């Protein structure tokens, strides 16, 4: 759960997905990216505003 939360926090902070601290083979990376994507999917493409 911490990896998902960390991914969400990174997306809300506007960091690129490449800041994920987990190796490519790790299941934690998958969880982190899911958290990141969950937030980024709510970004308004017109203004770049993140909707929480």
C-alpha positions, 0 to 999 in steps of 0.5 A, a space after each residue: 500500500 505504501 508504494 501506491 501512496 508514494 506513486 500518488 504523491 509523486 504524481 500530485 507533486 508533478 514529478 515524472 513517472 521516471 522517479 519511481 524508486 523500484 527496479 523494473 522487475 519489482 512488484 512494488 514498481 507496478 503498485 507505484 505506477 498504478 498509484 501514479 496513473 490513478 492520479 494522472 488520469 484525473 489531470 485536466 489536459 487543458 489546464 494541467 490541473 490535478 483533480 484530487 
